[in-house]
Amino acid sequence: MASNETQDMGNCTTETFKRQFYPITYLIIFVWGSLGNGLSIYVFLQTYKKSSSVNVFMLNLAISDLLFTSTLPFRADYYFRGSNWIFGDLTCRIMSYSLYVNMYTSIYFLTVLSVVRFLATVHPFRLLHVTSFRTAWILCGIIWLFIMIASGMLLKRGSEPKGELISCLDLDPKKINNLLIMNYVALVVGFLLPFFTLTISYLLIIRVLSKVKLSELGLRASHRKAMITIIITLIIFLLCFLPYHSLRTLHLVTWDEKVCGDGLHKAVVITLALAAANTCFNPFLYYFAGENFKDKLRAVFRKEHLQRATTKCSSPVCAWLKTETRV
């Protein structure tokens, strides 16, 4: 499945391109993704006792993204050194594993989140058990377990000597047939099935909104959040996941170690970076579609600001202000 890698041969400039493109791109994603998802997790945990099932899925998605972004400095260093791995065999195995665990847990969390939003909007009372807090955690546990087990085979291959360098994350020409089989399984189960589910949910909710006239503000808000959730998720799928899965499949099907294929290889490099960048786009989903996320975020900043302001003041007036703030 590590189809972003190519061999350095003849007039190929892909290795040079990767050395120039990956380090800066991965570091940008690392900073942006760490800040966005770290802050999101903090906001979710601050109000965990009042969380809804929607925020449970978003919390798990943010945790997955934060775990993945922590691996990006290692990837950036590898390509900065000209595809030379210095962090040991076990760490190398974890790098490929973490990429695909993040990618497919993200895909499934986004899909389930959209479906739950849709079900809660169309049948808010009939399907309360489906959208419950407990059910949300059970579904998250199933997704984590399924993806981690399914990706376990990626832990079998670690770093390998390649001349004077130590190779990691590279396509192994001896296992191209196995990689093709793994790619097709991941393509169908990991991407196409969730993508079609998401598309059907979008079409159904459009149909519902076109037929129903809502008079209650609360119901209107729930429909709007469902639409926002599905639209942002579709954008992430189309921008981050669709190009990568399409070009990864094309790359593996047409791959020939005797042919450079510079253009396609560079395109796969770019789409892999886009797939990793989903960690940067997900916080926008939390902000615009999370349950009271905007209010919670403002409350967190307001609380921090008041705490800093009141700790600097020891007069009777400030003591009274602290009491009023707690009330």
Order of alpha helices (4+ residues) and beta strands (2+ residues): alpha-alpha-alpha-alpha-alpha-beta-beta-alpha-alpha-alpha-alpha-alpha-alpha-alpha-alpha
